[in-house]
Amino acid sequence: SSVVAIALTSLLNAESNVDATSYTTASVTPSPAALTLVWVFNEKATTPDIPTIRGNGLTYVQRQTVVATSPLMRATLFVAAAGVPTAGAITIDFGGVTQTYCAWMVHSATGASGIVQSATAVATAVSNFSIPLAAITGVINTVIAGCSDKGGIPNAGTGFTAVNSQTSELSLRMLTERAYLSTNNNPNFTSNANDWIGIAAE
């Protein structure tokens, strides 16, 4: 039988540098036959808080969250299983605690049944940033990763293709990348020597 690759598509990317306790995205329409993945990056003067998200009639589950100290930023990955989504905004809620910045990237992974594994990484002053995963379980799987790069413009690394980028008002650059039908378990990004935070998944 033929192998059907998982297709990763960008649905939305945006940011806000307004101080707020919650942020509302533009309307998105997730595919009913796909995982919906949302990367959230947020900042505040002290340790940034972990958000919850809701919308589209889906149940978004936090898969990973990680904090970097330079800059002080949190990255969180949420995943919603395929269902019967409705068009609409996603609310990113910080439980009444004010954040100073928030960015989001929303993606659809058609043909995916779930997340096999995920990992996080942070790094300071490096030009090649990687988020190592354990060994990939099968050649029909897709490896995806999202990062934030302080001060430069990230590029997809060896074996990966850029999916979506978001340029920030705060000298931050976000990028997602993917590798289809791959056993490459080292999602990586390149730029000049910058500070990074990211989350990857199989």
C-alpha positions as CSV (number, residue, x, y, z in Angstrom):
1,S,0.0,0.0,0.0
2,S,1.1,3.6,-0.6
3,V,2.5,5.7,2.3
4,V,0.5,8.8,3.1
5,A,2.6,11.6,4.5
6,I,1.4,13.8,7.3
7,A,0.9,17.3,6.0
8,L,1.6,20.3,8.3
9,T,-0.1,23.5,7.3
10,S,0.1,27.0,8.9
11,L,-3.3,28.4,9.9
12,L,-2.4,31.5,11.8
13,N,0.5,33.4,13.3
14,A,0.3,36.7,15.2
15,E,1.5,38.5,18.3
16,S,0.6,41.2,20.8
17,N,2.8,43.3,23.0
18,V,-0.1,44.7,24.9
19,D,-0.1,44.0,28.7
20,A,-3.1,41.6,29.2
21,T,-4.3,38.6,31.2
22,S,-5.7,36.9,28.1
23,Y,-5.2,37.2,24.3
24,T,-7.7,36.4,21.5
25,T,-6.5,35.2,18.1
26,A,-8.1,35.9,14.8
27,S,-10.6,33.4,13.6
28,V,-9.3,30.0,12.4
29,T,-11.0,27.0,11.0
30,P,-9.2,23.8,12.0
31,S,-9.5,20.7,9.8
32,P,-11.8,18.0,11.2
33,A,-9.4,15.3,10.0
34,A,-6.2,16.8,11.6
35,L,-4.5,17.5,14.8
36,T,-4.5,21.2,15.7
37,L,-1.2,22.4,17.2
38,V,-0.6,25.7,18.9
39,W,2.7,27.1,20.0
40,V,2.4,30.0,22.5
41,F,5.3,32.3,23.5
42,N,4.8,34.7,26.3
43,E,6.8,37.1,28.5
44,K,6.6,39.1,31.7
45,A,9.1,40.7,34.1
46,T,9.1,37.6,36.4
47,T,8.7,34.0,35.3
48,P,6.0,33.9,32.6
49,D,2.9,32.0,33.4
50,I,1.5,28.8,31.8
51,P,-1.6,29.6,29.8
52,T,-4.6,27.5,29.0
53,I,-6.3,27.8,25.6
54,R,-9.8,27.2,24.4
55,G,-11.8,27.6,21.2
56,N,-13.1,25.9,18.0
57,G,-15.1,23.4,20.0
58,L,-11.9,21.4,20.6
59,T,-10.1,20.3,23.7
60,Y,-6.5,21.7,23.7
61,V,-4.1,19.7,25.8
62,Q,-0.7,21.1,27.0
63,R,2.1,18.8,25.7
64,Q,5.2,20.7,26.8
65,T,6.1,24.0,28.4
66,V,9.6,25.5,29.0
67,V,11.1,28.7,30.3
68,A,14.2,30.5,29.0
69,T,16.0,33.1,31.0
70,S,17.5,35.1,28.2
71,P,15.1,36.6,27.3
72,L,12.7,35.6,30.1
73,M,10.2,33.8,28.0
74,R,7.9,30.7,28.1
75,A,7.1,28.5,25.2
76,T,4.1,26.1,25.4
77,L,2.8,23.6,22.9
78,F,-0.9,22.6,22.9
79,V,-2.5,19.9,20.8
80,A,-6.1,19.2,20.0
81,A,-7.2,15.8,18.6
82,A,-9.2,15.7,15.4
83,G,-12.9,16.3,16.1
84,V,-15.7,18.5,14.8
85,P,-14.2,21.9,15.0
86,T,-16.0,25.2,14.6
87,A,-14.6,28.4,13.0
88,G,-13.6,31.0,15.6
89,A,-11.0,32.6,17.7
90,I,-8.7,30.9,20.2
91,T,-8.5,32.4,23.7
92,I,-5.1,32.2,25.4
93,D,-5.8,32.7,29.1
94,F,-3.3,33.4,31.9
95,G,-5.7,33.1,34.8
96,G,-5.9,36.8,35.6
97,V,-2.1,37.3,35.6
98,T,-0.8,40.0,33.3
99,Q,1.7,39.1,30.7
100,T,3.7,41.8,28.7
101,Y,3.8,39.9,25.4
102,C,2.3,36.9,23.7
103,A,2.7,35.3,20.3
104,W,1.0,32.3,18.8
105,M,1.4,30.0,15.8
106,V,-1.5,27.7,14.9
107,H,-0.9,24.7,12.6
108,S,-2.9,21.8,11.2
109,A,-1.4,18.3,10.9
110,T,-3.6,16.4,8.5
111,G,-3.2,12.6,8.6
112,A,-1.7,12.6,12.1
113,S,-3.3,10.4,14.8
114,G,-1.4,11.8,17.8
115,I,1.8,13.0,19.3
116,V,4.3,10.1,19.8
117,Q,6.9,12.2,21.8
118,S,7.9,15.8,22.4
119,A,10.9,17.7,23.8
120,T,12.0,21.2,24.8
121,A,15.3,23.1,24.6
122,V,16.7,26.5,25.4
123,A,20.1,27.9,24.5
124,T,22.1,31.1,24.8
125,A,24.4,32.7,22.3
126,V,24.4,29.8,19.7
127,S,24.1,29.9,16.0
128,N,22.8,26.3,15.6
129,F,19.9,25.5,17.9
130,S,18.6,21.9,18.2
131,I,15.8,20.2,20.1
132,P,16.8,16.5,20.2
133,L,14.1,13.8,20.3
134,A,14.5,10.1,21.1
135,A,14.7,7.8,18.1
136,I,11.8,8.2,15.6
137,T,9.4,5.3,15.7
138,G,8.7,5.0,12.0
139,V,9.5,6.4,8.6
140,I,5.9,7.5,7.9
141,N,6.0,9.9,10.9
142,T,6.6,13.7,10.7
143,V,8.9,15.7,13.0
144,I,7.8,19.2,13.7
145,A,9.4,22.0,15.7
146,G,8.8,25.6,16.7
147,C,11.3,28.1,18.0
148,S,11.8,31.7,19.1
149,D,15.1,33.4,18.2
150,K,16.1,36.6,20.0
151,G,17.9,39.1,17.7
152,G,18.1,37.2,14.4
153,I,16.2,35.5,11.7
154,P,16.0,31.7,12.2
155,N,16.3,29.4,9.2
156,A,15.2,25.7,9.0
157,G,18.1,23.4,9.8
158,T,19.5,20.4,8.0
159,G,16.8,18.0,6.8
160,F,13.9,20.3,7.6
161,T,11.7,22.7,5.7
162,A,10.3,25.9,7.0
163,V,6.5,26.0,7.4
164,N,5.8,29.4,8.9
165,S,7.6,32.4,10.4
166,Q,6.5,35.3,12.6
167,T,8.4,38.5,12.9
168,S,8.0,40.2,16.3
169,E,8.1,43.8,17.3
170,L,10.5,42.9,20.1
171,S,13.4,41.6,18.0
172,L,12.0,38.1,18.3
173,R,11.6,35.8,15.4
174,M,9.4,32.6,15.5
175,L,9.7,29.8,13.0
176,T,8.1,26.3,12.6
177,E,9.7,23.6,10.5
178,R,8.9,20.0,9.5
179,A,10.5,16.8,8.1
180,Y,8.1,14.4,6.4
181,L,8.7,10.7,6.2
182,S,11.8,11.1,8.2
183,T,13.8,9.4,10.9
184,N,15.7,12.7,11.6
185,N,15.3,13.1,15.4
186,N,17.3,16.4,15.6
187,P,15.1,19.3,14.7
188,N,17.5,22.2,14.3
189,F,17.6,25.9,13.3
190,T,20.4,28.2,12.2
191,S,20.9,32.0,12.7
192,N,23.6,34.2,14.1
193,A,24.7,33.7,17.7
194,N,21.4,34.3,19.5
195,D,19.2,33.1,22.4
196,W,16.6,30.5,21.7
197,I,13.7,28.5,23.1
198,G,11.7,25.8,21.3
199,I,9.5,22.7,21.4
200,A,9.6,19.8,19.0
201,A,7.3,16.8,18.5
202,E,7.0,13.6,16.5
